[in-house]
Amino acid sequence: MIRIRELGGRILGREGSGIADLAQSQIPNPKSLVISGASSGIGLALARHYLKCGAVVAAFARRGDLLQKLAAEFPGKVYCYTLDVRDAPAIQAAATDFMSHVGVPDIVIANAGVSRGTLTEYAEDEEVFQNIMDINVLGMVKTFQPFHAAMREAKQGTLVGIASVAGFRGLPGSGAYSASKAAAMSYLESLRVELHGSGVKVVTICPGYIKTPMTDINTYPMPFILEADEAARRMARAIERGASFSVVPWQMGLTGWLLKRLPNWIYDPVFSKAPHKSRDHQ
Ligand SMILES: NC(=O)c1ccc[n+]([C@@H]2O[C@H](COP(=O)([O-])OP(=O)(O)OC[C@H]3O[C@@H](n4cnc5c(N)ncnc54)[C@H](OP(=O)(O)O)[C@@H]3O)[C@@H](O)[C@H]2O)c1
C-alpha cells in the first residue's frame, strides 16, 4: 500500500507531493484568502477550514444569503461579495474593496463551478455548454485577473484552481464538463509556467468524488468519495506544501493516471457503458 501511495505521490502529484512539487517551497499559514464558490460544498468547506485557522476570507458566490450565514459563524472574518464569476467588473470591484481593507491576499482559490450532463445531439444543450465553459474556465481567469498584478508586485501569493479528475479523459454525457476541466488544467499550467520564478505559485487541484450538492444528485457509484471537510483539509495541505498539481483523494489520482494511459480501443467500449450525468440538474 505504501509503495502504491508513493507511486501515486511521485507520478500523480498525490495530494501535494509530486516530482514537480520538490522545486517549490512550503507556504506558511495564510492570513487572507479569496475563495470563489464559498456558499456551498468544497468552497464552503475550504472557507471554514481557513477561518478556523484564523484567516480572513473574501467569499464569492451568487447566493449572498449563504455567504451571510458563513459570516455570522465567523464574525469580523468574512468579507461577503455576492457576485457571478462571469461578471469581471463585479470581481474587479470586490478585489479592490478587499485589498483596500486587507491587502494582497495570500491565496486566491478559483473554485466556483457547475456540472451538468450535456449531449451534442440536443440543440438546447448548446447554452449549457456555453455556461459551463464560461463559469468553469473563464470564471477562473476572471477570478485570478484582478489579483495577478498585485501578487506579482508583492512577489508572493498562490493562485489555486479547482479542476477535476473528469478533465483527464472525455467522459460520455459530460462533454461540456470534461472539456471545461481539461481546459482549466491546461490554463493553470500555462499560468504556472508564466509565473515561474516570480514568487507567485499556481496550484492545480483535481478532486475526485467529494460529497457536495454537486454530487448528491448522482445515482451511480462514486468510488473513494470523501466528505467535503476532509477534502478541504487535504487540499489545504497540498496548498501548504506548495504542490503544483494534486489529486484528492490520491486513489482517484492513481485511477486517473491509469485511465489517461488506457488506449482508446479499450477506453471507448468500456466507457460507452458508463453511467451518464443527468441533463436535468444544475
Ligand atoms: N464535488 C465533486 O465531487 C467535485 C469533483 C471534481 C471537481 N469539483 C469541482 O469543485 C468545485 C466546487 O464544486 P462543489 O462540488 O463544491 O459544488 P457545489 O456544492 O455545487 O458548489 C459550487 C459552488 O460554485 C458556486 N458557483 C457556481 N456558479 C457560479 C457563478 N456563476 N458565480 C459564482 N459562483 C458560482 C456556487 O455558488 P452559488 O450557486 O451561490 O453562486 C457554489 O458555491 C467546482 O469547480 C467543481 O467542478 C467537484
Ligand as a Chemical Component Dictionary entry (heavy atoms), coordinates in Angstrom:
data_LIG
# 
_chem_comp.id                   LIG 
_chem_comp.type                 NON-POLYMER 
_chem_comp.pdbx_formal_charge   0 
_chem_comp.three_letter_code    LIG 
# 
loop_
_chem_comp_atom.comp_id 
_chem_comp_atom.atom_id 
_chem_comp_atom.alt_atom_id 
_chem_comp_atom.type_symbol 
_chem_comp_atom.charge 
_chem_comp_atom.model_Cartn_x 
_chem_comp_atom.model_Cartn_y 
_chem_comp_atom.model_Cartn_z 
_chem_comp_atom.pdbx_ordinal 
LIG N1  N1  N 0  -17.937 17.511 -5.746  1  
LIG C1  C1  C 0  -17.110 16.834 -6.520  2  
LIG O1  O1  O 0  -17.077 15.589 -6.491  3  
LIG C2  C2  C 0  -16.176 17.558 -7.445  4  
LIG C3  C3  C 0  -15.270 16.794 -8.177  5  
LIG C4  C4  C 0  -14.385 17.425 -9.033  6  
LIG C5  C5  C 0  -14.376 18.795 -9.128  7  
LIG N2  N2  N 1  -15.274 19.526 -8.411  8  
LIG C6  C6  C 0  -15.225 20.986 -8.577  9  
LIG O2  O2  O 0  -15.180 21.601 -7.303  10 
LIG C7  C7  C 0  -15.774 22.890 -7.389  11 
LIG C8  C8  C 0  -16.812 23.031 -6.292  12 
LIG O3  O3  O 0  -17.849 22.087 -6.531  13 
LIG P1  P1  P 0  -18.775 21.514 -5.380  14 
LIG O4  O4  O 0  -18.795 20.068 -5.500  15 
LIG O5  O5  O -1 -18.426 22.134 -4.098  16 
LIG O6  O6  O 0  -20.186 22.016 -5.914  17 
LIG P2  P2  P 0  -21.335 22.885 -5.245  18 
LIG O7  O7  O 0  -21.594 22.467 -3.860  19 
LIG O8  O8  O 0  -22.434 22.880 -6.241  20 
LIG O9  O9  O 0  -20.681 24.343 -5.184  21 
LIG C9  C9  C 0  -20.457 25.102 -6.331  22 
LIG C10 C10 C 0  -20.093 26.498 -5.880  23 
LIG O10 O10 O 0  -19.810 27.281 -7.047  24 
LIG C11 C11 C 0  -20.569 28.476 -6.968  25 
LIG N3  N3  N 0  -20.920 28.950 -8.301  26 
LIG C12 C12 C 0  -21.450 28.242 -9.319  27 
LIG N4  N4  N 0  -21.665 29.038 -10.363 28 
LIG C13 C13 C 0  -21.254 30.282 -10.002 29 
LIG C14 C14 C 0  -21.213 31.521 -10.648 30 
LIG N5  N5  N 0  -21.645 31.676 -11.902 31 
LIG N6  N6  N 0  -20.729 32.592 -9.978  32 
LIG C15 C15 C 0  -20.294 32.467 -8.699  33 
LIG N7  N7  N 0  -20.296 31.306 -8.024  34 
LIG C16 C16 C 0  -20.774 30.234 -8.684  35 
LIG C17 C17 C 0  -21.808 28.112 -6.177  36 
LIG O11 O11 O 0  -22.349 29.278 -5.549  37 
LIG P3  P3  P 0  -23.708 30.000 -5.969  38 
LIG O12 O12 O 0  -24.609 28.976 -6.566  39 
LIG O13 O13 O 0  -24.202 30.577 -4.665  40 
LIG O14 O14 O 0  -23.274 31.051 -6.922  41 
LIG C18 C18 C 0  -21.246 27.178 -5.137  42 
LIG O15 O15 O 0  -20.725 27.894 -4.051  43 
LIG C19 C19 C 0  -16.347 23.009 -8.791  44 
LIG O16 O16 O 0  -15.440 23.694 -9.615  45 
LIG C20 C20 C 0  -16.454 21.571 -9.241  46 
LIG O17 O17 O 0  -16.421 21.432 -10.635 47 
LIG C21 C21 C 0  -16.168 18.952 -7.587  48 
# 
loop_
_chem_comp_bond.comp_id 
_chem_comp_bond.atom_id_1 
_chem_comp_bond.atom_id_2 
_chem_comp_bond.value_order 
_chem_comp_bond.pdbx_ordinal 
LIG N1  C1  SING 1  
LIG C1  O1  DOUB 2  
LIG C1  C2  SING 3  
LIG C2  C3  SING 4  
LIG C2  C21 DOUB 5  
LIG C3  C4  DOUB 6  
LIG C4  C5  SING 7  
LIG C5  N2  DOUB 8  
LIG N2  C6  SING 9  
LIG N2  C21 SING 10 
LIG C6  O2  SING 11 
LIG C6  C20 SING 12 
LIG O2  C7  SING 13 
LIG C7  C8  SING 14 
LIG C7  C19 SING 15 
LIG C8  O3  SING 16 
LIG O3  P1  SING 17 
LIG P1  O4  DOUB 18 
LIG P1  O5  SING 19 
LIG P1  O6  SING 20 
LIG O6  P2  SING 21 
LIG P2  O7  DOUB 22 
LIG P2  O8  SING 23 
LIG P2  O9  SING 24 
LIG O9  C9  SING 25 
LIG C9  C10 SING 26 
LIG C10 O10 SING 27 
LIG C10 C18 SING 28 
LIG O10 C11 SING 29 
LIG C11 N3  SING 30 
LIG C11 C17 SING 31 
LIG N3  C12 SING 32 
LIG N3  C16 SING 33 
LIG C12 N4  DOUB 34 
LIG N4  C13 SING 35 
LIG C13 C14 SING 36 
LIG C13 C16 DOUB 37 
LIG C14 N5  SING 38 
LIG C14 N6  DOUB 39 
LIG N6  C15 SING 40 
LIG C15 N7  DOUB 41 
LIG N7  C16 SING 42 
LIG C17 O11 SING 43 
LIG C17 C18 SING 44 
LIG O11 P3  SING 45 
LIG P3  O12 DOUB 46 
LIG P3  O13 SING 47 
LIG P3  O14 SING 48 
LIG C18 O15 SING 49 
LIG C19 O16 SING 50 
LIG C19 C20 SING 51 
LIG C20 O17 SING 52 
# 
